[in-house]
Amino acid sequence: METTGGHRAKLERRDFIVFERRLKEALAGLFSFQGHGLIFPRAGTEPVATWNGKEKKILLPLPDSSGGPAAIFTARGVAAAEVKPLLPMWPALAAILTENLLLYKQSLCDPATGLFTRHHLLAALERELELMREPAPALPGKAEAADPEAGGGLFAGGGELPRRGSLGMVVFRLAALRDVVREYGYAFADSLTVALADALSACRPEQAVAARTGDSEFAVYLPTATAKSCRTLATAVNAAFAEVALEHPLKRERIGVGSSAGYALYPQDMAGDLFALPYAEQARLLLRKARLAAALAAENHALGIGRDGPVMGFGRILAEGGRVQEVLPLSRVVVGLGGGMHAREGARFSIWSVQYPVRGAENRPPSALTPLYKGELVLLEVGENTSQAEVTHLGDPAWPIEPGDRLTLLPEDETGPLPVKAGEERRDPISGFLRHGDFFARWAEEREHVDGFSLVLVRLVPLENPAVEESGEATPNPDRCMAEAAAMFRDTFGRNILAGRYGLNSLIFFHPGREAEGLAARYEALLTEMRGRLGVEVAAGIAPYPCLEFRKSDAPENCRKALDYALLLPEPHVGVLDSLALNISADKLYSQGDTFGAVREYQLALLADAANGMAWNSLGICLAGLGRHAEAESRFREALACDPTDVMALYNLGYVHQITGRADEARAFFETCLTHSPGHLFALIRLGQLAEGRGEASEAETLYERAAALPGGKGPTCRHFARLRKAEGRRDEARELLHEALVHDPQDALAQHLLAGLYLDAGEDPEMAAALARQSVSLRPDLKPAWLELARALEAQGKAVQAREARLKAGEL
């Protein structure tokens, strides 16, 4: 069977698993059946449609794009009267069915390259994000490795942590393709693009989804990824692209193009408020972040300052990817960093350049020059892609700030600008308070003369008023609101209050003394009045000192943590740095992949309030993820001491007992969990696993049926039902259930390795079993049974050396 319309996408054996649901629906229109599955015969066999009247089972061979037998669709519980008339005409029907599958696949693929389209890539990513954010998130790491048949991991407070580790998006930009089109024509450029796509397909991992997302752009979505794996793939693909070159038939020149790569990780590169967006929006944002990184990688590589060559991670953009775009009057500049790159007001950067004249260096690359330090700046107004900043320090007036100068993020604990002499301080013309750099220079001096103080960060945002917009009235002027707000602060706290302009919509105040609670009450009253009089949304974050083990210089960062907390509170939005604020900050660190930073922050939250059950529970999750199960257990018990009915703590204690081999204790905790939450899906699944371990298959069956009856329970329980059917010798039903599990979650590594084992046991094509096992170990390198299945499949193919390597990975040799 030829592909239609010159389309490069072909129907392969793996596609029958991917499109199994579509195939099932098509055949259900021809005859009814109770169960179905797929068989992959060994190469060289020529199966024919067969009816088994004794078992009421039919086997229907299906061809691939080359016309050879690719798979056999098996259906059981079939009525003879329905299928016997179909057998003589099955070859024609099979050709039509596979042609329809091919057309469907081609609708998902780019015609020229055969890679998936941008739409399909985003749809697959959206589906994976939905699975990651399910209510029962699993914790990756040694805890999962200790329990290879896990049915759900540890529960975090609020259920906001990812169900599995992280995923990655890698984008490859081929900017030089435009030059190829201009110089050699579209047809030659298309041929070169096809060759590049083939190189990408050869490099991508088994489980990855590769797509053409633009005329000169490719993208690869990795279901399970780390920064290292994304960087490794990007480097390998860039090297493969560098080897691709085609000879132009007229000019007899070999033409190739260079590439740059950028990658973004989920959830590490997503800010907390972005998780509330629809999954489709999050998928597109992740692709956009990877594109930004790829564009910056190309720019840095052209200047010769890239650390990893033409590869950049989104997480590094803020630290080393900024540059000056425009120089404004009054020591202001526009920089190419915005909220989309996680920039925030008050962040400080050093300014430097390698583009300056040096005698005798005309032929030297910029990377060979010593960076020239020009000064420092601080962000005042953060937009989506750009920000306005104020130059707080100029290194040498002989070297002015210029467009193209680079930025490097400075550490948070540096107070930054040089001290300002009394009387030389600059005032903000709108608020009348000190400018950003002058305030912090003055604060650094004043804080040394007091034993205690509070630093308060206030943010003002004009309220949206549709009535005003419809009437055509002018909306409140931000500068006027800021001036009136500053006057209200002076009336409340006195004209001599030490205050500064932190950003274009924020102010910062220094209050000597230790009365943080009384100060919070005064701010609540003032912010309520301000909202009513000025029509602005106001929030304040209060950071007291002394506080726990924080230093005085930590107060600005603590203000930001308190402000994040305040924005989650009801009006008036006033938050004091306390145990809950630190808990929220720790959750943010954990969602970004900084487990050790989260552990420290949870410990501080507990130091502030030992009765914070959520902090105890979350700290236990972090420790379990690090393989420290005994310590995790003690933290979960502390959470349970705070609230004996805490379902999360009860389940997590049962989980830890189960993976450490204490089945009876685990069972007691899971049953108590169900007492307080009868619809706890994964507690039921865990109890079913424990029943299997005791050899009580009927009890396990009952528990799994209860779990499957819950909303969203059918997909997660398919794999467990399959394991029961396999133990009973009902392999066809086990196969059907594993296929259902993969329809629910195409990246289910455990279902893939179990299915690979069934294929090998049935004597089917070991190549398909190897493909499934290889994908399983790519998703879960810690899964020893999957490595062993891969070794079996490779041995069946006669690949003894590779099989030995797989056994070494499993620790068997």
N, C-alpha and C positions, 0 to 999 in steps of 0.2 A: 504494500500500500504506500503510495507516494504522498508526500506532504503537498497540500494544496497551495496554489498560488505562489510557489517558490518560497514558502515559509521555511525557515531553518529549524523550527521546533519540531521534534519527532516524538512519537509515543514510545516510551521505554518501559521496561518491566516495573521499575519503581513507581511509575505513574499509576499503575493499577491499584496500588495501596493508597496512594494519595487521593485518587478519584473513586475510591471504592463506594462511597455513599452514592455518588452519581450513577455508577454502574448498577448498584442495587435498585435504585429507584426506576431506572429504565427497564430492568428485567421484571420488576414487580408489576409493570403494566402488561406483561405477556403472560405471566402465570404467578400463582400465589405460592409462598413457601414460608416455613417457620424459622429457619436459620440459614445462614450463608457463610461462605469463607472463600479464600483464594489458595490455590496450589500453584507452585512454580516448578514445572518439570525440568529435568536436566536437559542440557543442550543435546540435540540430535534425536530427540523423541518426537513422534508425530501423533499426539493424542487426538481422539475423535470423540464426538458427543456420545455420552454413555448414560443409560438409564438403569439404575439398580432398584428393581421392584421390591426386593426383600427389605431394603433399608429406606425405601421411598426417597431415594437420593439421585440427583442428576449432576453430571459433570459436563461442563460446557467450555471447550477450549476457545481462547481469544488470541488473535494475532497481534503483533506489534507493527510498527511502521514498515518493517522490511517484509512483512507477510508471514514470518515464521511464528511458531507457537510461543507466546510470551507468558500466559497465565491460564489457569483453569478455574472458572467460577463454579463453586460447589453450592448446591442448594438442597436442604433436607426438608422433610415434611411436605413433599410435593405430590399432587394427585396425578396419577398416570394419564388420566383422560386429558389433562391440560397440556402435558409436555410431550407425549408421544407424537402428536401431529407436528411438533416443532422440530424434531430430530432431523428429518430429511432436508429441511430448509435451513438448518442451523448455520452452515458456512456462509450463506448470504446474509443472514441476520447478524452473525458475528462481525462480518465486514462492516455492516451499517453501524453497529454499536461502537466498534473501535474507531470508525471514521468520526462519529459524533464526539467521542472522547478526545480524539486528536484535534478536532475543530475547537472544542472547548479549551484545550490546553493552548492552542494557538491564539485564542482570544486573550489569554493571560500573558502572552509572550510578545516581545518585540520581533517583528517579521525579519528584520535584517540580521540581528545577532542571535536570536533564539533565547536570549535572556528574558527574565520576567520583566513586566512593565512596572512603572512606578506605582500604578494603582494597586497591583497585586502585592508588591512589596509592602506598601503601607497597610493593606488589609491584613497580611500575615502578621505584621508588627502589632497592629491594633488587637488582633486576637491574642497574641502572646501577652500584651500588657493587661488585658482583661483577666487572663489566667494568673498573672503575677499578683494582681490585686484582689484575689479572692479572699473571703473572710477568714480563711484558715491558712495564713502564710507559713511556708516551711522555712526553716533555718538551714542554710547551706553549711557545710563543714563536716567536722568529724562526727557530730551527732547523727547526721544522715548516713554517713558511711558505716556507722556501727549498726544501723538497722536498714539493710538494703531493700526491704519490702515495706518501707515506711509509707503510711497512708496520710500523712500530714505532719507538719513539724510543730514547733513551739508557737504558742500564741503570744503576741505582743499586745501591749496596751492599746486599745482602740482599733486593733487589726489593721494598722496602716503600713506595716512593714512588708516588703516584697515576699511572695510565696517561695520564690527561688532566688538564687544569687543576683545576677545582673545580666543584662543583654547589651549588645553593642551594635552600633551602626558605623560602617566605614564607607566614606565617599572618596572616589578617585576622580580628580579633575584632569582633563586632557585639553588644556587651553590651546596648545599648539595645533590642534586639529583645525582650528579656524584658519591658520596660516596655510595648512595643507590644502584646504578647500580653495583658498584664494590662488595658491601657486600651481596646484596640480589638478584641480577640479573635484567635483562632487563624487563622481564614480570611484576615483582612486581613493578618496577619503573614506568612502563607504567600505571599500575592500580592506583598508587599514583598520577601520573600526571593528570589522568582523574578526580580523586576526587578533586584535587586542581582546575582544570578548572571549575568544577561544583560550587565550592565555589566562584570563581571569577564571574561566570555568575550570581550568586545569589546576589552579592554585587554591580554589576555595575549599573549605572543609566540607565533609559529607553533609552536615546538618545545616549549612549556611544557605541563605537565599540570595542569589545574585540577580541584579536587575540593571536595566539601562534606564536611568532617571533623567536623561537629557541628551541632546545631540552630542555633547562632549563630556559626558559624565556617567560613571557607573557607581553603583552602591551595593554593599554586601551587608546583610543583616545576620548577625550571629546570635542565636537564641541563648547561648550561655557564653559569657565573655568576661574578660578582665582587661585592664588597660594593657597588660603585657601581651595578651593574645591578639588584641586589636592592632597593636604596634607591630607585632611579628607578622601578621597577615599583610598589613599595609606595606611593610618593607619588602616582603617576598613578592607581592604583586607589582610593586614599583620596579623591582629588579626584573621580573618577567616582562613587563612592558618595555623596559629598556632594550631587551633582546629582540623585540618584534620590529622588523623592518621589511618593507616591500620594495621591489625594484620597479621604478616607473618605466613603462615600455618605450616611451619616447626619449626621455632624457638619460636613461640608463643610470639613474642614481638610486641608491637605496635610501628610502625615506622611513623614518620612525619619529615618534614623539615622546617627550618626557611627560611625567605625571607627578601630581602631588596628591597626598592623601590626608584626610582628616577623620577623626573618629570621635564619637560621643557615646557615653555609657548611661544606661538607665538602671537604677535611679540616681546614681552618683552625680550626674550633670543636670539634674532637675531640681529646681528650688521647691520649697514646701508648698507654696500656693499653686504651683503648676499641677500638682497631683489631683487637684479638685476638678481639672478640666476634663472634658470627654476624652475617651481613649483615642478617638480619631485625631483630635487636636494634639494630644501628647505625641502621637506617632509622627505627625508632621513637624512638630517642634524638634524632636530628636533628629530627624533628617536635616532640618535647617541648621542645628548646632554642628553637626558633622560637616555640613557644607561651609560654614564659617571657618571651621578649623582647617579645612582643605585649602580655602582661599588664602588664609594666613600662612599656611605651610609653603605655598607657592611664593608668596611675597618674601618670606624670610629666606627661603632657599635662593631666590634671585639675588638677595643681598649677601648671601654667604654666611648667615648667622643662625641657621637652623641647627638645633642640637641633635636631632635624629634624621638629618637630611630633609627631604621634602615630606615629612610626616609630622603632624601636630595633633595633639589631643585637645578636646574642647576645654578640659579642666585646666590647661596651661595658658589659655588665652588671657585671662585676667592677670596672671602673674607676669607674663613676659610678652604678650601679644599686642599691647596698646601702642598707639602712636599719636602724635599731634597732627590734627587735620587742618586747623585754622587758628591763627593768632588774632586775638581781639584786643581792643583798648583796655586800659585799667588792669593790666596784669591778668587778663582772662584768656583762656584758650579753649578750643573745642577739641576733644580727644575721641578716638574711635573705639570707645568702650561704653557699653550701656547696660541697662538692666537685663537685656538678653544674654549678656556674658557674665551675669551675676555681679556686676559692679554695683556699688552702693555709696551713698553720700558719706563723706568723711574719709574715704579710702585715700591713702597717700602713695605717691609714686615718685621715683627718681626719674629725671629726664636725662637722656644721653643720646649720643649719635656717633656713628662711624663714617659719616659722610661729611668730611671736612678736608680742605686742601692741605696736602703734605708734599713738600718738595721731594721730587724723585719717586713719588709713589703713584704715578699715573697708571702704571700697569699692574698695580697690586690690588687684589680683591679687598672689598670692605672688611671681610673677616680677618684680614691680616693687620688691621689697624687697631690700636688701643681705643676702647670706647671713651669718648670725651664727655665727662660729667658736666651738665649744664645747670642743674638745679632740681627743685622739688615742686610738686603741685598737689593739690587736694581737690577731690571731686565735690562740686557744690550742687549741681542739678543733673540728675541721672535720667536720660531718656532711654528709648528702647535700644538704639544702636549707637548713639553718641551721647556725650555728656559735656557740660560746661565745667571748667575747673579754674581754680585760682592758683597762680604761681606764688608759692609762699617763700621760696628762697631761690635766688639767682646765683649760680656758682661764680660766673665771671661775666661782667657786662660786655666784655669784648666778644663773647660768643652768645648772641641772643637766641631765644627759643624760635625755632623755625618749623614749618610744616614738614612732616616726615621724621621728626625726632622720635626716638623710641622711649617706651615707658617700662619701668620695672616696679612691681608692687613691693612696698616696704613693709616690714613686719609690724604687727599691730601694737607691740609693746614699746615702739619707739615714739617718743613724744614729738619728734620731728624738727620743727623750725628752730632757728637759733633764738636765744633770749632777746626780748625787745626791751629797750630801756624805757623807764617811766617817762611819760610825756611824748614818746614817739609811736605809741600804739595807734593803729589805724581803725577807724570806725566804719561800720557798714552804713551807707547813706540812707537806707530805707528804715531799718530797725533802730539805728542809733547804738546798737551793741557792737562789741568788738568783732573784727573779722576772724575767720576760722583760725588762722595761724597765730594771730595775736592773742586770742583767747587761750589757746592751749599753752602758749609761752607764759602767759600770766598765771594760768591755773597751775602749771608745774611749779611755779614759785610759791603761790599762796597755799597749796596743799601741804607744804612742808611745815607750816606754822600752826597747824591744827591737828588734833588727835582723831577727830572724826568729821565726816562731811557726807553730803549726798550730791551726786551729779545727776542731773535730770535732762533727758533728751525729749523734746517736744516736736511733734510733726503736725503740720496743718495742711489739709487737703480741702479745696472748695467743694461743697456739696453740689451734686447734680440736681438741678431744679427744672424739670420739664415745663412747668407752667411759665417760668421766666423765659425759657427759650422759645416757646410758642408765641408769647406776647411780643417778642422782639426786643424786650428790655435788655440792657447791657448786663452781662454776668459780672459778679464781683471781681474787681481787679485784684490779682494775687498780691501785688506790691502794696496796695492799700490795705488789704486784709492783714498782711504781715506788719505794717506800721501800726495799725490799730491794736493788733494782738500784743505787740511790744509795749504799747502804752498801758494796756490792761495788766501786763506782768509788772510794770513799774508801780502802778497804783496798788497792786497787791503786796509786792515784796520790797518796795522801796526803790528809789532812784539809784541807789548805790550798789544794787545787786550786780555781781559779776556774771555777765552773760555774753554769749557770742552767737554769731550767725553760723550754724553748723552746715546748712545747705540752703538752697533757694526756697525750700518750703519747711525748714526746720531750724529750731533754736536750741541752745544748750545753756544750762544754768548751773552755777556752783553755789551750794548752800552749806556753809560751815555749821557744824553741830551734828548730833546723833539722833535727832528726832525724825526718823524716816516715816513712821506711821502718822504722826501729826502732819508731816509735810504732804503725805499722800492725800489726807482729807482736804487740805487746802487746795491741792491741785484738782481734786474731784469737783469741788465747788466752782473753781475758776473755769475749768474746761466746760462744765455745763453751761455757765453763763456765756462763755465765748461762742459755743455752738449756736445758742439762740440769738446772740446779737450779731455775729459776723457771718453766720451761714457757712461755717467750715466744720469739717470732720477733724477733731483734734484727739491726739493720743499722746500719752506721756509715759516714758520708761524711767524709773527711779533706781539708781544704783547706790546703795549706802556703803560707807566705809567706816569702821572695819566690818568685813563680811567674810566669814569662813577663813580660807587661807589666801584670799586674793590680795594682791599688792595694790597700792594706790594707783599705779599706772594702768591697772586692769579696768578701772572704772569706765572709760569710754566703751570698751567692748561689752561690759556688763550692762551699760545703758541700752545698747542695741538688743541684747537678749531680753531685757525687761520690756523694751518697746515691742518686740515680736510677741511677747506674752500679752501685753496690753491690747494689742490689736485683736486678740482672740476673746477678750473679755467684753461684757456688755457695757453700754454707756454708763458713766463716762469711762473712756478707755485709759485707765491709770493702772500700771503694773509695777510692782516692786520686785526686785530680784529676790526670789525666794525659791523654795524647793520645787514648786510647779514650773516656774520659769526655767530653772535649770533642767528639769525633766524634758521640757519641750526642746530646749537647746540640744540635749543629748539625743533625743529622737531624730532631730535633724542631722546630727553627725552620723548616726547609725544608718539612716537612709542614704547618705552619701558614701557609705562604705568605710567610714573611719571608725572601726570597732573600738580601738584602743582609746581614741578621744571620747567616744561615747561612754566607755567604762568609767573614765575619770569624771565625766560630767554627772553620771548617775550617782557615783560615790559622793560627789559634792551635794547633790540633791538630797541624799540620805543623811548627810552630815547636817544639813539644814533642817530636815524633818524626818526622823526615823520612822514615822508612821505613814510615809508615802508608799503605799502598796504597789502602785504602778512602777515606781522606780525600782523597788526590789525585784519585781517580775521582769522588767526590761533588763536589769543588770544580770539576772540569772540567764536570760536568753543570750546575752553577749558572751558570758562565760561558757555556756554550753557550746556555742559556736566555736570557741577556742579549744574545745575538748576538755575543759575543766569541769567535769560533771559533778564531782563532789561539792565543789564550791557553788555551782549552779543550784544544786539541790538545797543547800542551806539558804540561798537567797529566796528560792520559791517558798520555803517554809516560813521565812520572815514575812513574805507577802501574805501568806495564809494566816499568820498570827495577827496581821492588821485587819484582815477580814476573812473569817472562816468559810464564807460562802463565795469567795472569789473563784469563779469558774476557770479563769485563765491560770491561776496558780495551781488549782487542783489538777487540771489537765497536764500542765507542764511537769508537775511532780510525777504524775503517772508516766509521762513520756520518758523522763530521766530514769525512773526505776525500770522501765521496760528495756531500754537500750543498754542498761548495765546488768541485765539478767535477773532482776528481782521481780518475777512475773506476778506473784501473789500480791505484793504491795502495789504494783502497778494497777492490777485489776481493781483493788479497793479504791484507789484514787479515781479511776475512770468511772466506776459505778457511783461514787459520791458526786462526781462532776455531772453525771446524768440526772442525779436526784435534783440538783439545782437548775439544770438546763437539759430537759428531756430531748430537745432537738439538736444536741451537739453531735454533728456529723462525724467528726474524726474520733471522738471518744467511742462511738459505736464501732467504727472501723478498727480501732486499736483493741477493743474487747474481742472483736472477731479474730484478729491476729493471735491474741492470747489463747482463744479457744482452739484455733488450729494447732498451736504449739502443744496443747494438751491432748491432741488427737480427737477432739470433739467437733467433728465436721458439721453435724446437724446444728449445734448451737452457733457455730460460726456462720452457717448459712442464714439462720434466723437473724442474727445481728446485722449481717450485710444487707439482708432484705429490708430491715428497719432503716438502715442508712440510705439505701437506694430510694426509699419512699419519700425521703425528705427533699425539699426544694434544692436542686443542684446536686443531688446525691448520686444520680445514675452514672454519670461519667466517672467520678473517682472510685466507684465500687466495681467497675467492670473488671479491672485487673485482679481484684481479690476473688471474684466469682470464677475467673479463668483459672486461677491457681487451684481452687477446689475441684473444678471439672477435670483438670489435668491429673490431680491426685486420684480421682475416681476412674481414670482411664477414658474419659469422654473428651478426647483430644479435639475432635471437630468443633464441639461447643466451646472449648477453651480457645481455639483459634478465632472463632467468631467474636467472642468477648474481648479478646485482645485487639482485634481490629476495631471494635467499638470504642475501646479505650483510646486508640490512636486517632479516631475521628474526633473524640472529645478534646484530646490534647496531643497534637502531632509530635510534640517534643517530650513525650513520656518515655524516658530512658529505660525504666524498668519493664514496661510493656514491650518495648523493642527487643530487649535481650531475651525475654521469655518467648516471644514470637520467633526469634532466630533459633532458639533451642527446639521449638516444635518443628520448624522447617527441616532442621538437621535430623531430628529423630525420625521424620517421615521419609527421609532419603530424597528430599527435593534438592533443587539447584543450590549448591553451597554458596554460589556467588550472591544470591539474594540474602541468604542468612548472614554472610559476611558484611554486606552493606548495612543491614539492620544492626548487627553487633558493633560495627565501626561507628555508626551514628550514636549508638548508646554510650560507648566509651568516650566519644567526643563530648557528649553532654554531661556525663558523670565519670570522669577519670578514676574516681575512687571506688567504682562499682566492680569488685573482683569477679562476680559471676559473669558479667558482660565480657571481661577480658578472656575468661575461659571459653565462652561461647565463640568469641572471635578466633581464638586459637583452634578450636574444633573445626570451624568453617574453613580456615586457611589450610589446615591439614587435609581436609576433604578435597581441596583444590590442588593439593600437591605442593603447597608453598611452605615447606618445612622451616626455612630460616625465619620467615615472618611469623609463623606460628610459635616458634621458640621465643621470639621477642615479646609476643603477646603474653605468653606464660610468665616470662620474667616480670612484665608489668603487673601481673596478678600475684607475684611473689611465690610462684609454685616451683621455681628452679633455683 
